[in-house]
Amino acid sequence: MAVEIKEMVIRATIVADKQGESGQPSTPVAVDQNEIIKECVKEVLRVIKKNNRR
């Protein structure tokens, strides 16, 4: 019997490392949340489209 997922909720927390490889504090990294969301949505839509082709 096949299982169909009607809804999927994905949550992620992005945390920058406080220290680099040398033990020194790394420079702050500017993370554009909108860009991350766009990439996630694009990937989810790609997977859905791939699954609909089957």
ModelCIF file with pLDDT and N, C-alpha, C, O atoms, coordinates in Angstrom:
data_MODEL
#
_entry.id   MODEL 
#
_entity.id                         1 
_entity.type                       polymer 
_entity.pdbx_number_of_molecules   1 
#
_entity_poly.entity_id                      1 
_entity_poly.type                           'polypeptide(L)' 
_entity_poly.nstd_linkage                   no 
_entity_poly.nstd_monomer                   no 
_entity_poly.pdbx_seq_one_letter_code       MAVEIKEMVIRATIVADKQGESGQPSTPVAVDQNEIIKECVKEVLRVIKKNNRR 
_entity_poly.pdbx_seq_one_letter_code_can   MAVEIKEMVIRATIVADKQGESGQPSTPVAVDQNEIIKECVKEVLRVIKKNNRR 
_entity_poly.pdbx_strand_id                 A 
#
loop_
_entity_poly_seq.entity_id 
_entity_poly_seq.num 
_entity_poly_seq.mon_id 
_entity_poly_seq.hetero 
1 1  MET n 
1 2  ALA n 
1 3  VAL n 
1 4  GLU n 
1 5  ILE n 
1 6  LYS n 
1 7  GLU n 
1 8  MET n 
1 9  VAL n 
1 10 ILE n 
1 11 ARG n 
1 12 ALA n 
1 13 THR n 
1 14 ILE n 
1 15 VAL n 
1 16 ALA n 
1 17 ASP n 
1 18 LYS n 
1 19 GLN n 
1 20 GLY n 
1 21 GLU n 
1 22 SER n 
1 23 GLY n 
1 24 GLN n 
1 25 PRO n 
1 26 SER n 
1 27 THR n 
1 28 PRO n 
1 29 VAL n 
1 30 ALA n 
1 31 VAL n 
1 32 ASP n 
1 33 GLN n 
1 34 ASN n 
1 35 GLU n 
1 36 ILE n 
1 37 ILE n 
1 38 LYS n 
1 39 GLU n 
1 40 CYS n 
1 41 VAL n 
1 42 LYS n 
1 43 GLU n 
1 44 VAL n 
1 45 LEU n 
1 46 ARG n 
1 47 VAL n 
1 48 ILE n 
1 49 LYS n 
1 50 LYS n 
1 51 ASN n 
1 52 ASN n 
1 53 ARG n 
1 54 ARG n 
#
_struct_asym.id          A 
_struct_asym.entity_id   1 
#
loop_
_ma_qa_metric.id 
_ma_qa_metric.mode 
_ma_qa_metric.name 
_ma_qa_metric.software_group_id 
_ma_qa_metric.type 
1 global pLDDT . pLDDT 
2 local  pLDDT . pLDDT 
#
_ma_qa_metric_global.metric_id      1 
_ma_qa_metric_global.metric_value   75.98 
_ma_qa_metric_global.model_id       1 
_ma_qa_metric_global.ordinal_id     1 
#
loop_
_ma_qa_metric_local.label_asym_id 
_ma_qa_metric_local.label_comp_id 
_ma_qa_metric_local.label_seq_id 
_ma_qa_metric_local.metric_id 
_ma_qa_metric_local.metric_value 
_ma_qa_metric_local.model_id 
_ma_qa_metric_local.ordinal_id 
A MET 1  2 73.00 1 1  
A ALA 2  2 78.00 1 2  
A VAL 3  2 74.00 1 3  
A GLU 4  2 78.00 1 4  
A ILE 5  2 75.00 1 5  
A LYS 6  2 80.00 1 6  
A GLU 7  2 82.00 1 7  
A MET 8  2 79.00 1 8  
A VAL 9  2 81.00 1 9  
A ILE 10 2 82.00 1 10 
A ARG 11 2 82.00 1 11 
A ALA 12 2 80.00 1 12 
A THR 13 2 80.00 1 13 
A ILE 14 2 75.00 1 14 
A VAL 15 2 77.00 1 15 
A ALA 16 2 70.00 1 16 
A ASP 17 2 64.00 1 17 
A LYS 18 2 63.00 1 18 
A GLN 19 2 59.00 1 19 
A GLY 20 2 54.00 1 20 
A GLU 21 2 56.00 1 21 
A SER 22 2 58.00 1 22 
A GLY 23 2 57.00 1 23 
A GLN 24 2 57.00 1 24 
A PRO 25 2 55.00 1 25 
A SER 26 2 56.00 1 26 
A THR 27 2 56.00 1 27 
A PRO 28 2 56.00 1 28 
A VAL 29 2 59.00 1 29 
A ALA 30 2 65.00 1 30 
A VAL 31 2 69.00 1 31 
A ASP 32 2 78.00 1 32 
A GLN 33 2 83.00 1 33 
A ASN 34 2 83.00 1 34 
A GLU 35 2 84.00 1 35 
A ILE 36 2 86.00 1 36 
A ILE 37 2 86.00 1 37 
A LYS 38 2 88.00 1 38 
A GLU 39 2 88.00 1 39 
A CYS 40 2 89.00 1 40 
A VAL 41 2 89.00 1 41 
A LYS 42 2 91.00 1 42 
A GLU 43 2 90.00 1 43 
A VAL 44 2 89.00 1 44 
A LEU 45 2 90.00 1 45 
A ARG 46 2 90.00 1 46 
A VAL 47 2 88.00 1 47 
A ILE 48 2 89.00 1 48 
A LYS 49 2 89.00 1 49 
A LYS 50 2 87.00 1 50 
A ASN 51 2 86.00 1 51 
A ASN 52 2 86.00 1 52 
A ARG 53 2 79.00 1 53 
A ARG 54 2 65.00 1 54 
#
loop_
_atom_site.group_PDB 
_atom_site.id 
_atom_site.type_symbol 
_atom_site.label_atom_id 
_atom_site.label_alt_id 
_atom_site.label_comp_id 
_atom_site.label_asym_id 
_atom_site.label_entity_id 
_atom_site.label_seq_id 
_atom_site.pdbx_PDB_ins_code 
_atom_site.Cartn_x 
_atom_site.Cartn_y 
_atom_site.Cartn_z 
_atom_site.occupancy 
_atom_site.B_iso_or_equiv 
_atom_site.pdbx_formal_charge 
_atom_site.auth_seq_id 
_atom_site.auth_comp_id 
_atom_site.auth_asym_id 
_atom_site.auth_atom_id 
_atom_site.pdbx_PDB_model_num 
ATOM 1   N N  . MET A 1 1  ? 0.842  -1.175 0.000   1.00 73.00 ? 1  MET A N  1 
ATOM 2   C CA . MET A 1 1  ? 0.000  0.000  0.000   1.00 73.00 ? 1  MET A CA 1 
ATOM 3   C C  . MET A 1 1  ? 0.890  1.241  0.000   1.00 73.00 ? 1  MET A C  1 
ATOM 4   O O  . MET A 1 1  ? 1.820  1.341  0.800   1.00 73.00 ? 1  MET A O  1 
ATOM 5   N N  . ALA A 1 2  ? 0.608  2.178  -0.889  1.00 78.00 ? 2  ALA A N  1 
ATOM 6   C CA . ALA A 1 2  ? 1.398  3.397  -1.003  1.00 78.00 ? 2  ALA A CA 1 
ATOM 7   C C  . ALA A 1 2  ? 0.986  4.410  0.061   1.00 78.00 ? 2  ALA A C  1 
ATOM 8   O O  . ALA A 1 2  ? -0.173 4.465  0.471   1.00 78.00 ? 2  ALA A O  1 
ATOM 9   N N  . VAL A 1 3  ? 1.944  5.197  0.492   1.00 74.00 ? 3  VAL A N  1 
ATOM 10  C CA . VAL A 1 3  ? 1.690  6.261  1.453   1.00 74.00 ? 3  VAL A CA 1 
ATOM 11  C C  . VAL A 1 3  ? 1.839  7.590  0.722   1.00 74.00 ? 3  VAL A C  1 
ATOM 12  O O  . VAL A 1 3  ? 2.844  7.828  0.052   1.00 74.00 ? 3  VAL A O  1 
ATOM 13  N N  . GLU A 1 4  ? 0.839  8.451  0.851   1.00 78.00 ? 4  GLU A N  1 
ATOM 14  C CA . GLU A 1 4  ? 0.872  9.754  0.194   1.00 78.00 ? 4  GLU A CA 1 
ATOM 15  C C  . GLU A 1 4  ? 0.998  10.841 1.256   1.00 78.00 ? 4  GLU A C  1 
ATOM 16  O O  . GLU A 1 4  ? 0.224  10.885 2.212   1.00 78.00 ? 4  GLU A O  1 
ATOM 17  N N  . ILE A 1 5  ? 1.984  11.714 1.075   1.00 75.00 ? 5  ILE A N  1 
ATOM 18  C CA . ILE A 1 5  ? 2.190  12.817 2.004   1.00 75.00 ? 5  ILE A CA 1 
ATOM 19  C C  . ILE A 1 5  ? 1.417  14.020 1.480   1.00 75.00 ? 5  ILE A C  1 
ATOM 20  O O  . ILE A 1 5  ? 1.687  14.499 0.378   1.00 75.00 ? 5  ILE A O  1 
ATOM 21  N N  . LYS A 1 6  ? 0.476  14.502 2.244   1.00 80.00 ? 6  LYS A N  1 
ATOM 22  C CA . LYS A 1 6  ? -0.346 15.638 1.843   1.00 80.00 ? 6  LYS A CA 1 
ATOM 23  C C  . LYS A 1 6  ? 0.315  16.968 2.191   1.00 80.00 ? 6  LYS A C  1 
ATOM 24  O O  . LYS A 1 6  ? 0.120  17.960 1.488   1.00 80.00 ? 6  LYS A O  1 
ATOM 25  N N  . GLU A 1 7  ? 1.080  16.995 3.252   1.00 82.00 ? 7  GLU A N  1 
ATOM 26  C CA . GLU A 1 7  ? 1.703  18.235 3.694   1.00 82.00 ? 7  GLU A CA 1 
ATOM 27  C C  . GLU A 1 7  ? 3.030  17.910 4.371   1.00 82.00 ? 7  GLU A C  1 
ATOM 28  O O  . GLU A 1 7  ? 3.138  16.932 5.112   1.00 82.00 ? 7  GLU A O  1 
ATOM 29  N N  . MET A 1 8  ? 4.027  18.732 4.111   1.00 79.00 ? 8  MET A N  1 
ATOM 30  C CA . MET A 1 8  ? 5.316  18.532 4.737   1.00 79.00 ? 8  MET A CA 1 
ATOM 31  C C  . MET A 1 8  ? 5.809  19.888 5.242   1.00 79.00 ? 8  MET A C  1 
ATOM 32  O O  . MET A 1 8  ? 5.824  20.868 4.496   1.00 79.00 ? 8  MET A O  1 
ATOM 33  N N  . VAL A 1 9  ? 6.208  19.937 6.496   1.00 81.00 ? 9  VAL A N  1 
ATOM 34  C CA . VAL A 1 9  ? 6.715  21.168 7.100   1.00 81.00 ? 9  VAL A CA 1 
ATOM 35  C C  . VAL A 1 9  ? 8.201  20.972 7.351   1.00 81.00 ? 9  VAL A C  1 
ATOM 36  O O  . VAL A 1 9  ? 8.611  20.024 8.021   1.00 81.00 ? 9  VAL A O  1 
ATOM 37  N N  . ILE A 1 10 ? 9.007  21.882 6.803   1.00 82.00 ? 10 ILE A N  1 
ATOM 38  C CA . ILE A 1 10 ? 10.450 21.809 6.971   1.00 82.00 ? 10 ILE A CA 1 
ATOM 39  C C  . ILE A 1 10 ? 10.901 23.060 7.704   1.00 82.00 ? 10 ILE A C  1 
ATOM 40  O O  . ILE A 1 10 ? 10.574 24.177 7.302   1.00 82.00 ? 10 ILE A O  1 
ATOM 41  N N  . ARG A 1 11 ? 11.650 22.872 8.776   1.00 82.00 ? 11 ARG A N  1 
ATOM 42  C CA . ARG A 1 11 ? 12.182 23.995 9.549   1.00 82.00 ? 11 ARG A CA 1 
ATOM 43  C C  . ARG A 1 11 ? 13.686 23.814 9.660   1.00 82.00 ? 11 ARG A C  1 
ATOM 44  O O  . ARG A 1 11 ? 14.181 22.697 9.814   1.00 82.00 ? 11 ARG A O  1 
ATOM 45  N N  . ALA A 1 12 ? 14.398 24.913 9.582   1.00 80.00 ? 12 ALA A N  1 
ATOM 46  C CA . ALA A 1 12 ? 15.855 24.861 9.693   1.00 80.00 ? 12 ALA A CA 1 
ATOM 47  C C  . ALA A 1 12 ? 16.341 26.060 10.495  1.00 80.00 ? 12 ALA A C  1 
ATOM 48  O O  . ALA A 1 12 ? 15.740 27.133 10.461  1.00 80.00 ? 12 ALA A O  1 
ATOM 49  N N  . THR A 1 13 ? 17.422 25.862 11.204  1.00 80.00 ? 13 THR A N  1 
ATOM 50  C CA . THR A 1 13 ? 18.067 26.936 11.938  1.00 80.00 ? 13 THR A CA 1 
ATOM 51  C C  . THR A 1 13 ? 19.490 27.048 11.424  1.00 80.00 ? 13 THR A C  1 
ATOM 52  O O  . THR A 1 13 ? 20.227 26.063 11.391  1.00 80.00 ? 13 THR A O  1 
ATOM 53  N N  . ILE A 1 14 ? 19.871 28.243 11.026  1.00 75.00 ? 14 ILE A N  1 
ATOM 54  C CA . ILE A 1 14 ? 21.206 28.474 10.500  1.00 75.00 ? 14 ILE A CA 1 
ATOM 55  C C  . ILE A 1 14 ? 22.025 29.174 11.566  1.00 75.00 ? 14 ILE A C  1 
ATOM 56  O O  . ILE A 1 14 ? 21.662 30.245 12.051  1.00 75.00 ? 14 ILE A O  1 
ATOM 57  N N  . VAL A 1 15 ? 23.140 28.547 11.923  1.00 77.00 ? 15 VAL A N  1 
ATOM 58  C CA . VAL A 1 15 ? 24.019 29.096 12.948  1.00 77.00 ? 15 VAL A CA 1 
ATOM 59  C C  . VAL A 1 15 ? 25.419 29.171 12.368  1.00 77.00 ? 15 VAL A C  1 
ATOM 60  O O  . VAL A 1 15 ? 25.956 28.166 11.901  1.00 77.00 ? 15 VAL A O  1 
ATOM 61  N N  . ALA A 1 16 ? 26.010 30.354 12.395  1.00 70.00 ? 16 ALA A N  1 
ATOM 62  C CA . ALA A 1 16 ? 27.377 30.527 11.907  1.00 70.00 ? 16 ALA A CA 1 
ATOM 63  C C  . ALA A 1 16 ? 28.351 30.057 12.975  1.00 70.00 ? 16 ALA A C  1 
ATOM 64  O O  . ALA A 1 16 ? 28.108 30.236 14.168  1.00 70.00 ? 16 ALA A O  1 
ATOM 65  N N  . ASP A 1 17 ? 29.459 29.451 12.543  1.00 64.00 ? 17 ASP A N  1 
ATOM 66  C CA . ASP A 1 17 ? 30.499 29.039 13.483  1.00 64.00 ? 17 ASP A CA 1 
ATOM 67  C C  . ASP A 1 17 ? 31.101 30.273 14.146  1.00 64.00 ? 17 ASP A C  1 
ATOM 68  O O  . ASP A 1 17 ? 31.311 31.297 13.496  1.00 64.00 ? 17 ASP A O  1 
ATOM 69  N N  . LYS A 1 18 ? 31.375 30.168 15.432  1.00 63.00 ? 18 LYS A N  1 
ATOM 70  C CA . LYS A 1 18 ? 31.941 31.307 16.151  1.00 63.00 ? 18 LYS A CA 1 
ATOM 71  C C  . LYS A 1 18 ? 33.446 31.386 15.979  1.00 63.00 ? 18 LYS A C  1 
ATOM 72  O O  . LYS A 1 18 ? 34.023 32.462 16.134  1.00 63.00 ? 18 LYS A O  1 
ATOM 73  N N  . GLN A 1 19 ? 34.099 30.273 15.663  1.00 59.00 ? 19 GLN A N  1 
ATOM 74  C CA . GLN A 1 19 ? 35.549 30.272 15.482  1.00 59.00 ? 19 GLN A CA 1 
ATOM 75  C C  . GLN A 1 19 ? 35.896 29.526 14.210  1.00 59.00 ? 19 GLN A C  1 
ATOM 76  O O  . GLN A 1 19 ? 35.245 28.548 13.842  1.00 59.00 ? 19 GLN A O  1 
ATOM 77  N N  . GLY A 1 20 ? 36.932 30.006 13.549  1.00 54.00 ? 20 GLY A N  1 
ATOM 78  C CA . GLY A 1 20 ? 37.414 29.365 12.335  1.00 54.00 ? 20 GLY A CA 1 
ATOM 79  C C  . GLY A 1 20 ? 38.343 28.211 12.672  1.00 54.00 ? 20 GLY A C  1 
ATOM 80  O O  . GLY A 1 20 ? 38.464 27.819 13.833  1.00 54.00 ? 20 GLY A O  1 
ATOM 81  N N  . GLU A 1 21 ? 39.000 27.670 11.654  1.00 56.00 ? 21 GLU A N  1 
ATOM 82  C CA . GLU A 1 21 ? 39.915 26.549 11.836  1.00 56.00 ? 21 GLU A CA 1 
ATOM 83  C C  . GLU A 1 21 ? 41.096 26.911 12.734  1.00 56.00 ? 21 GLU A C  1 
ATOM 84  O O  . GLU A 1 21 ? 41.575 26.064 13.487  1.00 56.00 ? 21 GLU A O  1 
ATOM 85  N N  . SER A 1 22 ? 41.578 28.170 12.666  1.00 58.00 ? 22 SER A N  1 
ATOM 86  C CA . SER A 1 22 ? 42.762 28.563 13.424  1.00 58.00 ? 22 SER A CA 1 
ATOM 87  C C  . SER A 1 22 ? 42.455 28.887 14.883  1.00 58.00 ? 22 SER A C  1 
ATOM 88  O O  . SER A 1 22 ? 43.369 29.200 15.645  1.00 58.00 ? 22 SER A O  1 
ATOM 89  N N  . GLY A 1 23 ? 41.212 28.819 15.276  1.00 57.00 ? 23 GLY A N  1 
ATOM 90  C CA . GLY A 1 23 ? 40.851 29.141 16.649  1.00 57.00 ? 23 GLY A CA 1 
ATOM 91  C C  . GLY A 1 23 ? 40.500 30.594 16.834  1.00 57.00 ? 23 GLY A C  1 
ATOM 92  O O  . GLY A 1 23 ? 40.034 30.988 17.903  1.00 57.00 ? 23 GLY A O  1 
ATOM 93  N N  . GLN A 1 24 ? 40.715 31.400 15.810  1.00 57.00 ? 24 GLN A N  1 
ATOM 94  C CA . GLN A 1 24 ? 40.384 32.818 15.863  1.00 57.00 ? 24 GLN A CA 1 
ATOM 95  C C  . GLN A 1 24 ? 38.928 33.005 15.463  1.00 57.00 ? 24 GLN A C  1 
ATOM 96  O O  . GLN A 1 24 ? 38.416 32.245 14.641  1.00 57.00 ? 24 GLN A O  1 
ATOM 97  N N  . PRO A 1 25 ? 38.251 33.997 16.026  1.00 55.00 ? 25 PRO A N  1 
ATOM 98  C CA . PRO A 1 25 ? 36.876 34.264 15.612  1.00 55.00 ? 25 PRO A CA 1 
ATOM 99  C C  . PRO A 1 25 ? 36.820 34.596 14.128  1.00 55.00 ? 25 PRO A C  1 
ATOM 100 O O  . PRO A 1 25 ? 37.606 35.396 13.622  1.00 55.00 ? 25 PRO A O  1 
ATOM 101 N N  . SER A 1 26 ? 35.875 33.965 13.444  1.00 56.00 ? 26 SER A N  1 
ATOM 102 C CA . SER A 1 26 ? 35.749 34.210 12.013  1.00 56.00 ? 26 SER A CA 1 
ATOM 103 C C  . SER A 1 26 ? 34.960 35.497 11.777  1.00 56.00 ? 26 SER A C  1 
ATOM 104 O O  . SER A 1 26 ? 34.245 35.970 12.660  1.00 56.00 ? 26 SER A O  1 
ATOM 105 N N  . THR A 1 27 ? 35.098 36.048 10.585  1.00 56.00 ? 27 THR A N  1 
ATOM 106 C CA . THR A 1 27 ? 34.356 37.260 10.254  1.00 56.00 ? 27 THR A CA 1 
ATOM 107 C C  . THR A 1 27 ? 32.890 36.907 10.097  1.00 56.00 ? 27 THR A C  1 
ATOM 108 O O  . THR A 1 27 ? 32.566 35.820 9.618   1.00 56.00 ? 27 THR A O  1 
ATOM 109 N N  . PRO A 1 28 ? 31.996 37.805 10.492  1.00 56.00 ? 28 PRO A N  1 
ATOM 110 C CA . PRO A 1 28 ? 30.562 37.515 10.360  1.00 56.00 ? 28 PRO A CA 1 
ATOM 111 C C  . PRO A 1 28 ? 30.185 37.304 8.901   1.00 56.00 ? 28 PRO A C  1 
ATOM 112 O O  . PRO A 1 28 ? 30.665 38.005 8.010   1.00 56.00 ? 28 PRO A O  1 
ATOM 113 N N  . VAL A 1 29 ? 29.325 36.334 8.677   1.00 59.00 ? 29 VAL A N  1 
ATOM 114 C CA . VAL A 1 29 ? 28.866 36.029 7.333   1.00 59.00 ? 29 VAL A CA 1 
ATOM 115 C C  . VAL A 1 29 ? 27.447 36.553 7.193   1.00 59.00 ? 29 VAL A C  1 
ATOM 116 O O  . VAL A 1 29 ? 26.553 36.185 7.955   1.00 59.00 ? 29 VAL A O  1 
ATOM 117 N N  . ALA A 1 30 ? 27.257 37.418 6.205   1.00 65.00 ? 30 ALA A N  1 
ATOM 118 C CA . ALA A 1 30 ? 25.916 37.950 5.962   1.00 65.00 ? 30 ALA A CA 1 
ATOM 119 C C  . ALA A 1 30 ? 25.111 36.890 5.225   1.00 65.00 ? 30 ALA A C  1 
ATOM 120 O O  . ALA A 1 30 ? 25.486 36.470 4.130   1.00 65.00 ? 30 ALA A O  1 
ATOM 121 N N  . VAL A 1 31 ? 24.014 36.463 5.817   1.00 69.00 ? 31 VAL A N  1 
ATOM 122 C CA . VAL A 1 31 ? 23.167 35.444 5.219   1.00 69.00 ? 31 VAL A CA 1 
ATOM 123 C C  . VAL A 1 31 ? 21.849 36.108 4.828   1.00 69.00 ? 31 VAL A C  1 
ATOM 124 O O  . VAL A 1 31 ? 21.136 36.663 5.664   1.00 69.00 ? 31 VAL A O  1 
ATOM 125 N N  . ASP A 1 32 ? 21.549 36.033 3.539   1.00 78.00 ? 32 ASP A N  1 
ATOM 126 C CA . ASP A 1 32 ? 20.308 36.592 3.050   1.00 78.00 ? 32 ASP A CA 1 
ATOM 127 C C  . ASP A 1 32 ? 19.221 35.527 3.169   1.00 78.00 ? 32 ASP A C  1 
ATOM 128 O O  . ASP A 1 32 ? 19.204 34.562 2.404   1.00 78.00 ? 32 ASP A O  1 
ATOM 129 N N  . GLN A 1 33 ? 18.323 35.702 4.122   1.00 83.00 ? 33 GLN A N  1 
ATOM 130 C CA . GLN A 1 33 ? 17.286 34.708 4.370   1.00 83.00 ? 33 GLN A CA 1 
ATOM 131 C C  . GLN A 1 33 ? 16.389 34.518 3.157   1.00 83.00 ? 33 GLN A C  1 
ATOM 132 O O  . GLN A 1 33 ? 15.969 33.397 2.869   1.00 83.00 ? 33 GLN A O  1 
ATOM 133 N N  . ASN A 1 34 ? 16.089 35.595 2.441   1.00 83.00 ? 34 ASN A N  1 
ATOM 134 C CA . ASN A 1 34 ? 15.240 35.472 1.259   1.00 83.00 ? 34 ASN A CA 1 
ATOM 135 C C  . ASN A 1 34 ? 15.896 34.592 0.208   1.00 83.00 ? 34 ASN A C  1 
ATOM 136 O O  . ASN A 1 34 ? 15.208 33.817 -0.457  1.00 83.00 ? 34 ASN A O  1 
ATOM 137 N N  . GLU A 1 35 ? 17.196 34.692 0.044   1.00 84.00 ? 35 GLU A N  1 
ATOM 138 C CA . GLU A 1 35 ? 17.913 33.869 -0.934  1.00 84.00 ? 35 GLU A CA 1 
ATOM 139 C C  . GLU A 1 35 ? 17.867 32.395 -0.529  1.00 84.00 ? 35 GLU A C  1 
ATOM 140 O O  . GLU A 1 35 ? 17.694 31.522 -1.379  1.00 84.00 ? 35 GLU A O  1 
ATOM 141 N N  . ILE A 1 36 ? 18.020 32.121 0.752   1.00 86.00 ? 36 ILE A N  1 
ATOM 142 C CA . ILE A 1 36 ? 17.953 30.741 1.249   1.00 86.00 ? 36 ILE A CA 1 
ATOM 143 C C  . ILE A 1 36 ? 16.557 30.176 1.015   1.00 86.00 ? 36 ILE A C  1 
ATOM 144 O O  . ILE A 1 36 ? 16.417 29.033 0.581   1.00 86.00 ? 36 ILE A O  1 
ATOM 145 N N  . ILE A 1 37 ? 15.531 30.959 1.296   1.00 86.00 ? 37 ILE A N  1 
ATOM 146 C CA . ILE A 1 37 ? 14.150 30.512 1.098   1.00 86.00 ? 37 ILE A CA 1 
ATOM 147 C C  . ILE A 1 37 ? 13.893 30.235 -0.375  1.00 86.00 ? 37 ILE A C  1 
ATOM 148 O O  . ILE A 1 37 ? 13.268 29.231 -0.714  1.00 86.00 ? 37 ILE A O  1 
ATOM 149 N N  . LYS A 1 38 ? 14.370 31.117 -1.259  1.00 88.00 ? 38 LYS A N  1 
ATOM 150 C CA . LYS A 1 38 ? 14.186 30.913 -2.705  1.00 88.00 ? 38 LYS A CA 1 
ATOM 151 C C  . LYS A 1 38 ? 14.818 29.600 -3.159  1.00 88.00 ? 38 LYS A C  1 
ATOM 152 O O  . LYS A 1 38 ? 14.215 28.844 -3.920  1.00 88.00 ? 38 LYS A O  1 
ATOM 153 N N  . GLU A 1 39 ? 16.033 29.334 -2.689  1.00 88.00 ? 39 GLU A N  1 
ATOM 154 C CA . GLU A 1 39 ? 16.724 28.107 -3.077  1.00 88.00 ? 39 GLU A CA 1 
ATOM 155 C C  . GLU A 1 39 ? 15.987 26.865 -2.557  1.00 88.00 ? 39 GLU A C  1 
ATOM 156 O O  . GLU A 1 39 ? 15.876 25.864 -3.264  1.00 88.00 ? 39 GLU A O  1 
ATOM 157 N N  . CYS A 1 40 ? 15.485 26.938 -1.322  1.00 89.00 ? 40 CYS A N  1 
ATOM 158 C CA . CYS A 1 40 ? 14.748 25.802 -0.753  1.00 89.00 ? 40 CYS A CA 1 
ATOM 159 C C  . CYS A 1 40 ? 13.460 25.541 -1.528  1.00 89.00 ? 40 CYS A C  1 
ATOM 160 O O  . CYS A 1 40 ? 13.138 24.395 -1.842  1.00 89.00 ? 40 CYS A O  1 
ATOM 161 N N  . VAL A 1 41 ? 12.731 26.602 -1.832  1.00 89.00 ? 41 VAL A N  1 
ATOM 162 C CA . VAL A 1 41 ? 11.477 26.455 -2.579  1.00 89.00 ? 41 VAL A CA 1 
ATOM 163 C C  . VAL A 1 41 ? 11.760 25.888 -3.961  1.00 89.00 ? 41 VAL A C  1 
ATOM 164 O O  . VAL A 1 41 ? 11.040 25.010 -4.436  1.00 89.00 ? 41 VAL A O  1 
ATOM 165 N N  . LYS A 1 42 ? 12.816 26.392 -4.611  1.00 91.00 ? 42 LYS A N  1 
ATOM 166 C CA . LYS A 1 42 ? 13.171 25.899 -5.946  1.00 91.00 ? 42 LYS A CA 1 
ATOM 167 C C  . LYS A 1 42 ? 13.464 24.403 -5.912  1.00 91.00 ? 42 LYS A C  1 
ATOM 168 O O  . LYS A 1 42 ? 13.030 23.663 -6.795  1.00 91.00 ? 42 LYS A O  1 
ATOM 169 N N  . GLU A 1 43 ? 14.200 23.956 -4.893  1.00 90.00 ? 43 GLU A N  1 
ATOM 170 C CA . GLU A 1 43 ? 14.556 22.546 -4.782  1.00 90.00 ? 43 GLU A CA 1 
ATOM 171 C C  . GLU A 1 43 ? 13.328 21.683 -4.498  1.00 90.00 ? 43 GLU A C  1 
ATOM 172 O O  . GLU A 1 43 ? 13.182 20.603 -5.069  1.00 90.00 ? 43 GLU A O  1 
ATOM 173 N N  . VAL A 1 44 ? 12.450 22.155 -3.620  1.00 89.00 ? 44 VAL A N  1 
ATOM 174 C CA . VAL A 1 44 ? 11.226 21.401 -3.310  1.00 89.00 ? 44 VAL A CA 1 
ATOM 175 C C  . VAL A 1 44 ? 10.355 21.277 -4.554  1.00 89.00 ? 44 VAL A C  1 
ATOM 176 O O  . VAL A 1 44 ? 9.827  20.201 -4.835  1.00 89.00 ? 44 VAL A O  1 
ATOM 177 N N  . LEU A 1 45 ? 10.199 22.366 -5.302  1.00 90.00 ? 45 LEU A N  1 
ATOM 178 C CA . LEU A 1 45 ? 9.395  22.324 -6.529  1.00 90.00 ? 45 LEU A CA 1 
ATOM 179 C C  . LEU A 1 45 ? 10.020 21.396 -7.563  1.00 90.00 ? 45 LEU A C  1 
ATOM 180 O O  . LEU A 1 45 ? 9.303  20.722 -8.301  1.00 90.00 ? 45 LEU A O  1 
ATOM 181 N N  . ARG A 1 46 ? 11.348 21.355 -7.623  1.00 90.00 ? 46 ARG A N  1 
ATOM 182 C CA . ARG A 1 46 ? 12.022 20.452 -8.560  1.00 90.00 ? 46 ARG A CA 1 
ATOM 183 C C  . ARG A 1 46 ? 11.724 18.991 -8.206  1.00 90.00 ? 46 ARG A C  1 
ATOM 184 O O  . ARG A 1 46 ? 11.454 18.176 -9.089  1.00 90.00 ? 46 ARG A O  1 
ATOM 185 N N  . VAL A 1 47 ? 11.774 18.670 -6.918  1.00 88.00 ? 47 VAL A N  1 
ATOM 186 C CA . VAL A 1 47 ? 11.502 17.299 -6.483  1.00 88.00 ? 47 VAL A CA 1 
ATOM 187 C C  . VAL A 1 47 ? 10.041 16.942 -6.757  1.00 88.00 ? 47 VAL A C  1 
ATOM 188 O O  . VAL A 1 47 ? 9.757  15.837 -7.220  1.00 88.00 ? 47 VAL A O  1 
ATOM 189 N N  . ILE A 1 48 ? 9.126  17.845 -6.482  1.00 89.00 ? 48 ILE A N  1 
ATOM 190 C CA . ILE A 1 48 ? 7.697  17.585 -6.739  1.00 89.00 ? 48 ILE A CA 1 
ATOM 191 C C  . ILE A 1 48 ? 7.464  17.362 -8.223  1.00 89.00 ? 48 ILE A C  1 
ATOM 192 O O  . ILE A 1 48 ? 6.756  16.432 -8.610  1.00 89.00 ? 48 ILE A O  1 
ATOM 193 N N  . LYS A 1 49 ? 8.058  18.211 -9.059  1.00 89.00 ? 49 LYS A N  1 
ATOM 194 C CA . LYS A 1 49 ? 7.903  18.068 -10.500 1.00 89.00 ? 49 LYS A CA 1 
ATOM 195 C C  . LYS A 1 49 ? 8.461  16.728 -10.976 1.00 89.00 ? 49 LYS A C  1 
ATOM 196 O O  . LYS A 1 49 ? 7.862  16.067 -11.825 1.00 89.00 ? 49 LYS A O  1 
ATOM 197 N N  . LYS A 1 50 ? 9.606  16.332 -10.428 1.00 87.00 ? 50 LYS A N  1 
ATOM 198 C CA . LYS A 1 50 ? 10.219 15.054 -10.790 1.00 87.00 ? 50 LYS A CA 1 
ATOM 199 C C  . LYS A 1 50 ? 9.308  13.889 -10.414 1.00 87.00 ? 50 LYS A C  1 
ATOM 200 O O  . LYS A 1 50 ? 9.156  12.942 -11.185 1.00 87.00 ? 50 LYS A O  1 
ATOM 201 N N  . ASN A 1 51 ? 8.699  13.960 -9.221  1.00 86.00 ? 51 ASN A N  1 
ATOM 202 C CA . ASN A 1 51 ? 7.821  12.892 -8.761  1.00 86.00 ? 51 ASN A CA 1 
ATOM 203 C C  . ASN A 1 51 ? 6.520  12.836 -9.543  1.00 86.00 ? 51 ASN A C  1 
ATOM 204 O O  . ASN A 1 51 ? 5.946  11.758 -9.698  1.00 86.00 ? 51 ASN A O  1 
ATOM 205 N N  . ASN A 1 52 ? 6.039  13.978 -10.044 1.00 86.00 ? 52 ASN A N  1 
ATOM 206 C CA . ASN A 1 52 ? 4.806  13.998 -10.821 1.00 86.00 ? 52 ASN A CA 1 
ATOM 207 C C  . ASN A 1 52 ? 4.989  13.378 -12.202 1.00 86.00 ? 52 ASN A C  1 
ATOM 208 O O  . ASN A 1 52 ? 4.015  12.940 -12.814 1.00 86.00 ? 52 ASN A O  1 
ATOM 209 N N  . ARG A 1 53 ? 6.227  13.335 -12.700 1.00 79.00 ? 53 ARG A N  1 
ATOM 210 C CA . ARG A 1 53 ? 6.499  12.755 -14.011 1.00 79.00 ? 53 ARG A CA 1 
ATOM 211 C C  . ARG A 1 53 ? 6.387  11.244 -14.010 1.00 79.00 ? 53 ARG A C  1 
ATOM 212 O O  . ARG A 1 53 ? 6.200  10.632 -15.061 1.00 79.00 ? 53 ARG A O  1 
ATOM 213 N N  . ARG A 1 54 ? 6.500  10.648 -12.852 1.00 65.00 ? 54 ARG A N  1 
ATOM 214 C CA . ARG A 1 54 ? 6.475  9.174  -12.769 1.00 65.00 ? 54 ARG A CA 1 
ATOM 215 C C  . ARG A 1 54 ? 5.147  8.613  -13.142 1.00 65.00 ? 54 ARG A C  1 
ATOM 216 O O  . ARG A 1 54 ? 4.963  7.396  -13.123 1.00 65.00 ? 54 ARG A O  1 
#
